[in-house]
Amino acid sequence: ASHELTTDEVRRVVKLFGRSAARIKKGGLDGAEIHCTHGYLVEQFLSPVTNRRTDRYGGDAERRMRFLLEIIEEIKTTCGDDFPIGMRVSGYQDVEGGMSTDDIKAVVARTTDSVVYVNVTAGTIGALQKGVVAPYVASSFIPSGFNVPAASRIKEVCTVPLIVTGRINDPWQMEGILANGQADMIGLTRALIADPHLPRKIAKGQAQHVRKCAGLNECHFPDRVSACPVNPMAGRELELKVRLIDKPKRVLIVGGGPAGLEAARISSARGHQVTLVEKSGRLGGNIATLARDPSRKEMITLINTLSREVREQGVEILLNTEATPEFIAERKPDATVIAVGSVPVIPKIEGLENVRVFDPLQILDNPPEIGQRVLVVGGMNDNLPPVLAALYLADQGKEVTLLSENVGIGQGLEWSIQHFVLKRLLEKNVRLLPLTELIKAGPVPRLKNIFTKQATDGEPVDSIVFATGNAPRSFPEIEGEVYKIGDCLAPRRLVHATLDGARIGVRL
């Protein structure tokens, strides 16, 4: 069982920090960073929220710093003064009763002459501590560069270079932070997953070519292989290595959504002669529509980047063109990739004729006939569509009820996104009903509890929005070498669409 460390045990942990640094040095690394943030051990000593000790390691701020100060001294004793030590701290501890930016400034002022840099981050490993607090991996629901103001204040007392990190994804924003003197360096992780070549592009004056992280946190699911919808090669560099083709093909790609665009980008980069055909007058598919939702606006950066890259690579793009079987036969491609996406599904439920019905794409046009009282039906969909449809409508001033047949609302979301979306839904007074199925539509919907099977009448509604899922868009059978990718193969998420596109691109 866990217990409060004895004073002797604390001293032993200090010694272990020194031994760890010695192993790092012996392994050939150039220095070590002490992690004093994100709710881990050192911050637990620094913070009055978690440090309630009565020995020499607890009490006022100076005594709470003793653990950190002894760790620094132990590393210097073990590794020598020529072994650089960095320190990572929070800009603020977003926990009730936690350390403010001023408190952390005091820690930095006390230690700045003993370290070679200070790295300012924010957040905690547990985003539920008497309410929703900042996660240490901020999603697109957190403003880009949210930690910069706190870092700038800490820099006032920092005598060594200061790094700031925390959802900084725009090259011009990075340059602005440095130019304004708010930090000396920019710390990047997800931005480099999205585009490993970001530093080189900026150095060459090609900032406009950077692929920006969209903050969807697909890379942060603890039980999944790291994935990135912006860079499907991340973690799959060997599988998806782009090699020039010996015998180029004439490739026809039908559909200009993210899957089709990524397939066009990769196959063109390999040397194929690529034509992309899009029935509508724009590229982006459903993502271009969904990006009109303020909660998903950063998705459009991926579409804009892919659209620019395929054009620069010489892909022939035919908008307002329907790729009928006759059109394809006339073109005589060596390979055809079908990437026509999916369409929202309205389930067959009794009573639909008695109430106005919409899908998640239609509500973005703000139709006046949707009325004031709206029921959003999520069914078994445990991801973004139901919760963001409900949030969008609530932001429009609607009275919203959200049904889910799952145990929890948005239970398939990455945890930091789930917590923030649920918080916003509750702040907007959205009525959340998990374990609930719509069994009959109408002005007074009939609901059933999944576990108890008890049926009840719901509150009166003006309209119903079904965010229960999508079905593949149909496409006629055609002859030859044909592949289906993205949602028209199986409706999933953005990360799967671009991964499908990359995989077919390297295999054509």
C-alpha positions in Angstrom: 0.0 0.0 0.0 1.1 3.6 -0.6 2.4 5.5 2.4 4.0 8.8 3.2 7.8 8.6 2.7 9.8 8.6 5.8 12.6 11.2 6.0 15.2 8.5 5.4 13.2 7.3 2.4 13.2 10.8 1.0 16.9 11.0 1.3 17.2 7.6 -0.4 15.1 8.9 -3.3 17.4 11.9 -3.6 20.4 9.5 -3.9 18.5 7.5 -6.6 18.1 10.7 -8.7 21.9 11.1 -8.5 22.4 7.5 -9.5 20.0 7.8 -12.4 21.9 10.9 -13.7 25.2 9.0 -13.4 23.8 6.2 -15.6 22.6 8.7 -18.1 26.0 10.3 -18.2 27.7 6.9 -18.5 25.4 6.1 -21.4 26.7 9.0 -23.3 23.9 11.5 -23.0 24.9 15.2 -22.6 22.7 16.1 -19.7 19.6 15.5 -17.6 16.3 17.3 -17.1 14.6 17.2 -13.7 10.8 16.9 -14.2 9.2 19.2 -11.7 5.7 19.2 -13.2 2.6 17.3 -14.4 1.7 16.1 -11.0 4.7 13.8 -10.6 6.9 13.4 -7.5 9.0 16.6 -7.5 5.9 18.7 -8.0 4.1 16.8 -5.3 6.8 18.0 -2.9 6.7 21.6 -4.3 2.9 22.0 -4.1 1.0 22.7 -0.9 -1.9 20.6 -2.3 0.1 17.4 -2.0 2.9 18.2 0.4 1.5 18.1 4.0 4.7 16.8 5.6 5.8 18.0 9.0 9.5 17.2 8.7 12.3 19.3 6.9 10.7 18.6 3.5 7.3 20.1 4.3 5.9 23.4 5.5 6.6 26.8 3.9 7.7 27.2 0.3 11.4 27.1 1.1 11.0 23.8 2.9 8.9 22.3 0.2 11.7 23.2 -2.3 14.3 21.3 -0.2 13.7 18.0 -2.1 14.3 19.6 -5.5 17.4 21.5 -4.2 18.9 18.3 -2.8 18.3 16.5 -6.1 20.1 19.2 -8.0 23.0 19.1 -5.5 23.2 15.3 -5.6 23.4 15.2 -9.4 26.1 17.8 -9.3 28.0 15.8 -6.7 27.6 12.6 -8.7 28.1 13.8 -12.2 30.3 16.9 -11.8 29.8 20.6 -12.6 30.4 19.9 -16.3 27.2 17.8 -16.6 24.4 20.2 -17.5 21.0 20.0 -15.7 17.8 21.4 -17.0 14.5 21.8 -15.1 11.0 21.5 -16.3 8.2 23.3 -14.4 4.6 24.3 -14.9 3.6 27.8 -15.9 0.9 27.4 -13.3 -0.6 24.5 -11.4 -4.2 24.4 -12.6 -5.4 22.6 -9.4 -7.5 24.0 -6.6 -5.1 25.4 -4.0 -2.1 24.7 -6.2 0.9 26.8 -7.1 0.3 30.0 -9.0 2.7 31.4 -11.6 4.1 33.6 -8.8 4.8 30.5 -6.7 6.6 28.9 -9.6 8.5 32.1 -10.2 9.9 31.7 -6.7 11.0 28.2 -7.4 12.7 29.3 -10.6 14.4 32.3 -8.9 15.7 29.9 -6.2 17.2 27.4 -8.7 18.0 29.3 -11.9 21.7 29.6 -11.1 22.0 25.9 -10.6 20.5 24.8 -14.0 21.3 25.5 -17.6 17.8 26.0 -18.8 14.2 26.1 -17.6 11.5 24.4 -19.6 8.0 25.7 -18.9 5.0 23.5 -19.6 1.6 23.2 -18.0 -1.0 20.7 -16.9 -1.2 17.4 -15.0 -1.4 13.7 -15.5 -4.8 13.7 -14.0 -7.3 16.1 -15.5 -10.0 15.4 -13.0 -9.0 16.9 -9.6 -12.1 18.5 -8.0 -13.1 19.5 -11.5 -11.6 19.6 -15.0 -8.1 21.0 -15.0 -5.5 21.5 -17.7 -4.2 18.2 -19.1 -0.5 18.0 -19.9 -1.2 17.2 -23.5 -3.6 20.0 -24.6 -6.0 19.3 -27.4 -7.5 21.7 -30.0 -10.0 22.7 -27.4 -7.2 24.6 -25.7 -6.0 27.8 -27.4 -2.7 27.5 -29.2 0.2 28.9 -27.1 -2.0 28.9 -23.9 1.1 28.7 -21.7 3.0 31.6 -23.2 1.8 34.3 -20.8 2.8 32.4 -17.7 6.2 31.5 -19.3 6.8 35.1 -20.1 6.3 36.1 -16.4 8.6 33.3 -15.2 11.2 34.6 -17.7 11.4 37.8 -15.6 13.4 35.9 -12.9 15.1 33.3 -15.1 18.8 34.0 -15.7 19.2 31.0 -18.1 17.5 30.3 -21.4 13.8 29.6 -21.0 11.9 27.1 -23.2 8.1 27.3 -23.5 5.9 24.4 -24.7 2.2 23.6 -24.9 0.3 23.3 -28.1 2.4 25.7 -30.2 1.9 24.6 -33.8 2.2 27.7 -36.0 5.7 28.8 -37.3 4.7 32.5 -37.3 3.4 32.1 -33.7 6.8 30.6 -32.7 8.7 33.4 -34.3 6.5 35.9 -32.6 7.0 34.4 -29.1 10.8 34.7 -29.6 10.7 38.1 -31.2 8.6 39.4 -28.3 11.0 38.1 -25.7 8.4 35.9 -24.1 10.8 32.9 -24.3 14.2 32.0 -25.7 13.3 28.6 -27.2 10.2 26.8 -28.3 9.6 23.2 -27.1 7.8 21.0 -29.6 6.6 17.4 -29.5 3.3 16.9 -31.4 4.3 19.6 -33.9 7.3 17.4 -34.8 5.1 14.3 -35.0 2.9 16.1 -37.5 6.0 17.4 -39.4 9.4 16.1 -38.5 10.9 18.5 -41.0 9.5 21.6 -39.3 12.9 23.1 -38.2 14.5 22.5 -41.6 11.5 24.1 -43.4 11.6 27.2 -41.1 15.4 27.5 -41.5 15.0 27.5 -45.3 12.3 30.1 -45.2 9.6 27.6 -46.1 7.4 28.1 -43.1 4.3 28.0 -45.4 5.1 24.4 -46.1 4.9 23.2 -42.5 2.2 20.6 -41.8 0.6 22.0 -38.6 -0.5 19.7 -35.8 -4.3 19.8 -35.5 -4.4 19.0 -31.8 -6.7 15.9 -32.2 -4.6 13.9 -29.7 -4.8 10.7 -31.7 -1.1 10.3 -30.8 -2.0 10.3 -27.1 -4.2 7.3 -26.6 -2.4 5.2 -24.0 -3.6 1.9 -25.3 -3.1 2.5 -29.1 -0.2 2.6 -31.5 0.9 6.3 -31.9 -1.0 7.8 -34.8 -1.3 11.2 -36.5 -4.0 12.2 -39.0 -1.7 14.9 -40.3 1.3 12.6 -40.7 0.2 9.0 -41.3 3.9 8.0 -41.6 4.5 8.8 -37.9 5.5 5.5 -36.2 5.2 3.7 -39.6 8.2 5.1 -41.3 9.5 1.7 -42.6 6.1 0.4 -43.7 5.2 3.7 -45.5 8.6 4.6 -46.9 8.0 6.6 -50.1 10.2 5.2 -53.0 10.2 6.3 -56.6 8.4 3.9 -58.9 10.3 2.2 -61.8 7.2 1.9 -64.0 4.9 4.9 -63.4 1.1 4.3 -63.7 -1.7 6.5 -64.7 -3.7 6.7 -61.5 -7.2 8.0 -61.2 -8.4 8.9 -57.7 -12.1 9.4 -57.3 -12.9 11.7 -54.3 -11.2 14.7 -53.0 -11.5 14.1 -49.2 -8.6 13.5 -46.9 -8.2 9.8 -48.0 -8.1 10.7 -51.7 -5.9 13.7 -51.2 -3.3 11.7 -49.2 -3.4 9.0 -51.8 -2.8 11.6 -54.5 0.0 13.2 -52.6 1.9 9.9 -52.0 1.4 8.3 -55.4 2.3 11.5 -57.2 5.5 11.8 -55.0 6.4 8.3 -56.1 6.3 9.3 -59.8 2.8 8.2 -60.9 0.8 10.3 -63.2 -2.2 11.2 -61.0 -5.6 12.6 -61.7 -8.0 13.4 -58.9 -11.7 13.8 -59.7 -14.1 15.5 -57.3 -17.8 15.7 -57.9 -18.3 18.9 -55.9 -16.7 22.3 -56.5 -14.2 22.0 -53.5 -11.7 19.6 -52.0 -11.9 18.2 -48.5 -15.1 16.1 -48.4 -17.0 16.0 -45.2 -14.1 17.4 -43.3 -14.3 20.7 -45.2 -17.9 20.9 -44.0 -17.2 19.9 -40.4 -14.4 22.4 -40.1 -17.1 25.2 -40.2 -17.8 24.1 -36.6 -15.6 26.3 -34.4 -14.7 23.3 -32.3 -13.2 21.6 -35.4 -11.9 24.5 -37.3 -8.2 23.4 -37.1 -9.1 20.3 -39.3 -9.2 22.6 -42.3 -5.4 23.2 -42.0 -4.9 19.6 -43.1 -7.2 20.0 -46.1 -5.5 23.2 -47.1 -2.0 21.6 -46.8 -2.9 18.5 -48.8 -4.7 20.6 -51.5 -1.6 22.8 -51.9 0.8 19.9 -51.9 -1.0 17.9 -54.6 -1.2 21.0 -56.8 2.5 21.7 -56.3 3.3 18.1 -57.3 1.4 18.5 -60.6 -1.6 16.3 -59.8 -4.4 17.0 -62.3 -7.5 18.1 -60.3 -10.9 18.0 -61.9 -13.6 19.7 -59.8 -17.3 19.6 -60.5 -16.7 16.3 -62.4 -18.5 13.1 -61.8 -16.4 10.0 -62.3 -19.0 7.7 -63.9 -18.0 4.3 -65.2 -18.1 5.7 -68.7 -15.7 8.6 -67.7 -13.3 6.1 -66.1 -13.4 3.8 -69.0 -12.7 6.7 -71.4 -9.7 7.7 -69.2 -8.3 4.2 -69.2 -6.3 4.5 -65.9 -3.9 1.7 -65.0 -5.3 1.9 -61.4 -8.4 3.5 -59.9 -8.7 4.5 -56.2 -12.2 5.0 -54.9 -12.3 7.5 -52.0 -15.8 8.9 -52.2 -16.3 8.9 -48.4 -19.5 8.3 -46.5 -22.9 9.7 -45.8 -24.7 10.2 -42.4 -27.2 7.5 -41.6 -30.7 8.2 -40.3 -31.8 5.0 -38.6 -35.3 3.6 -39.3 -37.3 4.5 -36.2 -41.0 4.7 -35.9 -42.4 8.3 -36.0 -39.7 10.0 -38.1 -42.4 11.5 -40.3 -43.8 13.4 -37.3 -40.8 15.5 -36.5 -38.1 17.4 -38.2 -34.9 15.3 -38.7 -31.3 16.4 -39.4 -27.8 14.9 -39.6 -24.6 16.5 -38.2 -23.7 18.1 -41.5 -27.0 19.8 -42.1 -27.1 21.6 -38.7 -24.0 23.6 -39.7 -26.2 25.5 -42.1 -28.2 26.7 -39.0 -31.5 25.9 -40.6 -34.3 28.0 -38.9 -36.7 25.1 -39.0 -34.5 23.2 -36.5 -36.4 25.1 -33.7 -35.3 25.7 -30.2 -35.6 22.3 -28.5 -33.3 19.8 -30.1 -32.7 16.1 -29.3 -29.3 14.8 -30.4 -29.2 11.0 -30.7 -25.7 9.4 -30.5 -26.7 5.7 -30.5 -23.5 3.6 -30.1 -21.3 6.3 -31.5 -18.8 6.9 -28.7 -16.6 9.5 -30.4 -16.8 13.2 -31.4 -19.9 13.5 -33.7 -22.7 13.3 -31.1 -20.9 15.5 -28.4 -19.8 18.1 -30.9 -23.2 18.3 -32.6 -24.7 18.9 -29.2 -22.1 21.5 -28.3 -22.6 23.3 -31.6 -26.3 23.5 -31.1 -25.9 24.6 -27.5 -23.5 27.4 -28.6 -26.3 28.5 -30.9 -28.6 29.0 -27.9 -30.6 25.8 -28.4 -32.0 23.7 -25.5 -30.2 20.4 -26.1 -30.6 16.9 -24.9 -27.9 14.3 -25.8 -28.7 10.6 -25.8 -26.1 7.9 -25.9 -26.5 4.1 -25.7 -23.1 3.8 -24.2 -22.3 3.8 -20.5 -20.7 7.2 -20.7 -21.0 10.2 -23.0 -18.1 10.4 -25.4 -16.4 7.4 -23.8 -14.3 6.7 -26.8 -12.6 10.1 -26.8 -9.1 10.7 -25.6 -9.5 11.6 -22.0 -8.4 15.3 -22.0 -10.8 16.0 -24.9 -13.7 14.1 -23.2 -13.3 16.0 -20.0 -13.3 19.4 -21.7 -16.2 18.7 -24.0 -18.3 17.3 -21.2 -17.5 20.4 -19.1 -18.6 22.7 -21.9 -21.8 20.7 -22.5 -22.7 21.0 -18.8 -21.8 24.7 -18.7 -24.3 25.1 -21.6 -27.0 23.1 -19.6 -27.1 20.3 -22.1 -29.0 17.4 -20.7 -26.9 14.2 -20.8 -28.6 10.9 -20.9 -26.3 7.9 -21.2 -27.6 4.3 -21.5 -30.6 5.7 -23.4 -32.0 4.6 -26.7 -34.6 6.4 -28.9 -37.3 3.9 -29.7 -39.9 6.2 -31.1 -39.5 9.6 -32.7 -41.9 12.5 -32.6 -42.6 15.8 -30.8 -42.5 13.8 -27.6 -39.9 11.1 -28.1 -40.1 7.7 -26.5 -36.9 6.6 -24.7 -35.7 3.3 -23.3 -33.0 2.6 -20.7 -30.5 0.1 -22.2 -29.9 -1.7 -18.8 -33.4 -1.7 -17.2 -35.4 -1.8 -20.5 -37.8 0.8 -18.9 -39.4 3.0 -21.4 -40.4 6.6 -20.7 -41.5 9.8 -22.6 -38.8 12.3 -23.1 -39.1 16.1 -23.0 -40.9 17.7 -26.0 -38.6 18.6 -28.9 -38.8 20.6 -32.1 -36.3 18.4 -34.0 -34.0 15.4 -33.8 -30.4 15.3 -34.9 -29.0 11.8 -35.6 -25.3 11.5 -35.0 -25.3 7.7 -34.9 -22.8 7.1 -37.6 -22.2 7.0 -41.3 -22.5 4.5 -44.1 -20.1 4.1 -47.1 -21.2 6.1 -50.1 -22.0 3.7 -52.9 -20.1 3.6 -56.2 -20.7 1.5 -59.3 -18.6 -1.6 -59.9 -15.8 -0.9 -62.4 -13.3 -3.2 -64.1 -9.5 -3.1 -63.8 -7.2 -2.5 -60.9 -9.5 -0.9 -58.3 -9.0 0.0 -54.6 -11.4 1.4 -52.0 -10.0 3.5 -49.2 -11.3 5.8 -46.4 -14.9 6.0 -45.4 -16.2 4.4 -48.5 -14.4 1.2 -47.4 -15.4 1.5 -43.8 -16.5 4.8 -42.0 -14.0 5.6 -39.3 -12.1 8.7 -38.2 -9.8 11.2 -39.9 -6.7 9.4 -38.8 -7.8 6.2 -40.6 -8.7 8.1 -43.8 -5.2 9.6 -44.2 -3.6 6.3 -43.2 -5.6 4.5 -45.9 -4.5 7.1 -48.4 -0.8 6.8 -47.5 -0.9 3.0 -47.5 -2.4 2.8 -51.0 -0.1 5.5 -52.2 3.1 3.5 -51.3 1.7 0.3 -52.7 0.5 1.3 -56.1 
